[in-house]
Amino acid sequence: MLNRRILLTSAALAPLAALRTAGASAGVAKPVSIRLPRPTGPFPVGTTELHLVDASRDDPFVPGRRRELMISIWYPASRLTALAPYLPPLTADVFGEGAAIALQQPVGTIDWVGAKSHAGLLAPVCPGMRPVVLFSPGFGVPRGLASISVAELASRGYVVVTVDHTYEVSGVEFPGNRIEVQTLPPAPYAMLARTTRFADLRFVLDSLTRLARGDNPDAERRRLPHGLGNILDLGRIGAYGHSAGGLSSIDLLVADPRIRAAIDLDGELGYGYDDPADAPTVAKGTNRPFLLMGSGAIGPGPHDHPTDPSWGLFWDHSTGWKRDLNIPNGRHYSFVDYQALIPWFQRFFTVPEELIANTVGTANANQVLRAMRTYIPAFFDQHLRHRPHDWNHALPETKFIA
């Protein structure tokens, strides 16, 4: 799987630097530019980043340091400004080195550092109270790798907050040209990652409360778009995430009353437990709305609540609105930008067949994009904006399980 191939520790950076030199000497004439689908909503999209420091918490991955996070806030803008980077430059550099290994191409084949998002950096805010949605990425994956769905929600009037989980992700860039790379303990770390993610997301919610009250929670107190805090409707908060981020979103839904609805994109809810029934989230269930979106294959078969015991138990223990939707031809990374990026890369070089099979499968990229643009906004529209959606007719490439 792609994320396993790109996870980097500090010890891995030295040989990767050598790979970069080799790539440069190979003489890649023109790096492949990254192109992402534009959001389709009525609003231009703006974005800004914040550096958050939790003074009350020791970092569980690097003891003796305060827990630090980088987040991005995507929001409806009144006009577009110069586009923000797709990934922060140092993060893009580290990610690109690992991606080169997975793609079996020289470092520099793809222009990760020069890639742009579809959001204007520090664009002026479009006034009006907006629902807020948290996004948590998969294990080891930078927060920017779900930019398609995040920008789509922002273009439709949501404020979307994306989170990097420091020392778990391949690289997180902080102010002052500082990057912190993945630093995992030698012992099993699934439970550590799960509990840390939960605490991270709750801290982000607390920081948004500060922002809405007129404070600037950025550690350096850097300039934020004027009026950003005024548009946060913290009475309407949702959460979604991919893989480990999906289970983090459901954990938050069950345990934090501030979250009104959540989506799990292919994340197993028993992560960290030998028996999924022992996971408190699974055992408790919820009376609040949730959507499960599974891939065509994870483990023994399609990922849905009849086949995944953790999903099945959570489903049975939950009493509120719930839906289970599957992308039969998709794979684990069909739910993030890889579903668009890998077909794009195939235009310029041969992508390893095994990588395709393990990331996006045989799903039609345009149909998956249509499904993501339909179901994620529709779910939050229904449960944060009271705009019902017809869930009885599945789009192409999707199947309703229940």
N, C-alpha and C positions, 0 to 999 in steps of 0.2 A: 504494500500500500504506500502511496506517495508520502504520507506524513512520516512513516517509519524510515523512509529513505532520506529524509531531509533533516531529521533531528540531529542537532549538532551540540557537542560539548566543547568546552574551551580547549580540551586536548585535541579535538578534531580540526581546529582552525589552522594549525601549521601545515598539515598535508594539503588542505584545501587551498591554502595560499600558493602552494606549488602547482596545483591544478590550474589556478588562475593564470599563472605564468605560462603554463603549457598551452592554455587556450589562446592567450594573446599571441604566442609565437606561431600558433596554427594559422593566424591571419584571417580571422573571421571578418569578411569585408564589411558587412552591414548587419548589425544585430537585428533580430526580429522584433518589431515593435508590438506591444501588447494593445489589443483593441477589445473593448468590452461593449456589450449592448448598452445603449442609452436608456435611462429610466423613462417611463412612459406617462408619469403623472403630470398634473398641471403646473406644479411648482418647480422652478429652478432649485438646485440643491446646494446648500452651503455646508462647510465642515470646519471644525477646529479641534485641536487636541489639548488635553490637560494632563499634567503630571500630578498624581495624587500620592501623598505620603500618609500612611496610617500610623500615627504616633503611638497608638495604643497596642500595636501588635508587632511582635518580633517575626521576622521573616522565617517561615518554616523550612525553606530550602537553604538559606544562608544565615544561620544563627548569628546573632549579634548585630544584625542590621534591621532597621525599620522596614516594614513591608511597603514597597513602592509599586505603583501601577501607572501605566499609560492608557488613556482612553481617548476615543474620538467621539465627538458629538456631531451627528449629521442632522440637518434641519431644513425646513422649507425656507427658501431665500426669496427676497424681493427682486434680486437680479443676480446674474452669474458674474463671478470675478475670475481671476487667473486660477486655473485648475490645480487642485492639490495633488501631490504625488500619490500614486497607487499604494506604494509602501514607503515609509520613511527611508531615506537613502542608505543608512547603515544596515537597517533591517533587510532592505532589498538586496544589498550586497551579500549578506550572510545567506539569505534564503536562496538567492540565485546560484550560489556555489553548491548548495545541497541539491537544488533542482537539476543542475547540470548532471550530477551523478545519476539521479533517477531517470532523466531523459536520455542519458548516454550521449551527451553532446558536450563540446568544449565549453568551459566557462566563458561567458561573453556572447554566446550564440543568441541569447534573448536579452533584450534591454529592460531588465527589471528596474534598474535605478531610474531610468528616464520615463518609465510608464506613468501615465496620469489617470486619475479617477474622473468621474463625471460630476465632481462637486467643487464649487468655488471656495478657495481657501479664505476664511474670514469674511465670507459674503454677507451682506446686510440681511438681517433677520426679517422674515415676513411676519408681521404682527398677528396675534391671535393665539388663544390657548390651544395647545396641541397635545394629543396623547403621547406618552413616552414608552418606548420599547427598548429593553436591554438585549444585546446580542453577545453570546459567549461562543468563541470558536472551538473547534476540535482540539484534542490534545496535541501540543507541539505546533499548532498552526497559527500564523500571525492573524491579528484581527481584521486586516485588510482583505483577506482571501474570501470574504463574503460580500464584497463591495456591490455586486449586482443586486442582490436582494435588499441590502441596506439602503442603497441609493433609491431603489424603487419605492420603498416605504416612505423615505423622506420626501420624495417627489409627490407623494399622495397625502402629505400633510402630517406625517409623524415626525417626532424627534427620536432618533435612533442612537443609542449609546453603545459603542463597541469597546470591548475590554481585552487587553493583552494580559495573560496570567504569567507574570514574570518568573523566570528560571524554569518554567515548564516549556515555553515556546522557544523556537530555534534562536530568535534574537529579538530583543526589545530595545528600541532606541530612546534614550532619555535626553533632556536638554543638555547642552554643553558637549555634543558629539560623543556621548557615552553610550555604549551598547552593552547590555547584559545578556549573555548567551545561556543556553539551556544548562542547568546545573541540577542534576537529579541524584538523590542518594543511592548507594549501592543496594540497599534493601528494597523489598517491594514498596512501591510508592503510590499505588492506585488509591488507597484510602487517604493518604496525605494530599494527593492532588484533588480529590473530591472535597475534602473538608476545607482546603485552602481556597478553592474556587468559590465555594459557598460563602466563605467569609469575605472574599474579594467583592462579590456581587452585592452583598449587603453594605459593604463600605462604600461602593459606588452609589448605591441608593441614598446613603446618608450624605454623600458629597453633593448629589443632585438637590437634596433638600437645602443644603447651604447655598447652592447657586440660586435656587428659586427665592430664597430670602434676601438676595442681594449681595451675598458674599462671593468672593472669587476663590474657589478651593484649589486653584493651581498653585503648586508649591513655590514657583517663582513669581506668582501673581502676574503672569503675562496677560497682555490685552486679549479680551474676549469680544466677540461681536456684540455690539450694543443691543441690550434688550433680550439677550439669550435666556437669562433666567426667567424673564417674564412670560415666556411662552410655554413653560413646562407645566403641564397639568398633572400633578402628582397624585391626583385622585383617579387617574386612568393610566395605569402602568401595566404593560405586558412584558413577556420575556420569551425569547426563542434562542436556539443554539443548535449547532451541528455536533454530532457524535458526543464527546464528553461535555460539550456545551449544551447539548440537548438535555442530558441528565441533570446538569447544573440548573437549567431553567426549570425543570420539573421539581427538583429539590427546593428551589426558591418558591415555586408556586405553593408547595405543600406547607412550607414552614414560615413564610413571610407574608403576612396579610396585605402588604402593599401591592403584591402581584395579583392581578385580577384574572389573567389568562396566560397560557404558555403553549409553545410548540416545541416538540422534540423531533429533530431531524436525524433519525437513524441512530440515536444514542441509547445503548443498553442501560437500563435503570438499576441493574444489580451490580454495576461496576464497583469493584473493591470487596465484594462479599463472595464467599464460596457458595453460599446458598442465597439466591436473590430474595427469598422470603425474609431473610434477616435484615435487608435494607429498610430502614425506618420509612423512607418515602414509599416504597413498595407496599409495606405492611399497612401503612396508614391510609393511602389513597387520598383523594381530594373531592370536595364538592364544587370546585371551581372548574371552568372550562379548560380543556386541553385538546390538542391535535397531535396525533402521532403520524409522522410521515416516514415510511420505511423504504429501503431499497429492495431490489429484486433478489439479492443474495447476501446474507451475512450469517456465517455459521452453516447450519444444515439446509437452509432454504430461505424463502422470502421472509423479510423482516416485518412481522406483523404480530398482533397480540395473540393469535392462536399458536404461533411458532416460538416466540421469545417468552420464556417463563416470567421474566421480570416485567415485560409489558402486560402479559396476561393477568398476573396477580394484581398489578396496579390498576388495570382496567376493571377487574372484578371488585376491587375495594373502593372504587370511585363512584360517586353517586350523581355527579353533575353532568353537564353537556360534554360529550366526548365523540371524537371521530378517529378512525384509523384509515389511512390512505397509503397506497403502495405504488411505487414506480417499478413495474416488473422487469423492465430491461435496463434499469439503472443500477448503479453500484454506490458504494458508500460516499463517494465524492461528487455524485450527481447533484447534491444539494448546495454546493458552493461553486466558486468561480471556475474550478477545474472543468466543469461540464461545458463551459464555453471556451476555455483556454486550450484544452487538449485538441479539440477539432481545429482550432485556429493554428496551432503549432504544426499539425499534420499537413498544412498547406506548404510548409517550408522545409520540413525534414521528416524522417521516419521516426515515429514515436514507438518505443518498444511495445509489442503486442501484449505482453504480460502487464505492463503498466496500464494500458487502456482497459484491459479486462478487470483489473483490480480497482480502478478508480471510477470510471464512468460507464463501463460495459458497452452495450450496443444501443443504448437509448438515443433517440433522435434529439439532438441538442436543442433545436428550436421548440420542439414540443415540451421538453422538460422546462425550458425557460418560460413558456406560456403557462405551464402548471404552477411554477413557483410564483410567477407574477399574479396568478389568479388566487391560489389558495392561501398564501401567507397574508396578503392584504385583506382578503375576504374574512379570514378568521378574526383578525384584529378589528376590522370594521364591525363585525357582528358583536364582538364582546367588549370593545372599548368605545364604540360609536353607536351601537344599537341599530346597525344597518344589516338586516338579515340577508343571508346568502342561501341559494338553492344548492344543497349538498346531495341531491339525488342523482345528478348526472355527471359522471366522470369524464374528464377531458382525455384526449388521446395521450398515450403513454402512462396513464394513471388508472388505478383500480381502487374502488372503495371496498374496504374489508368490512367495515361496520360504521 
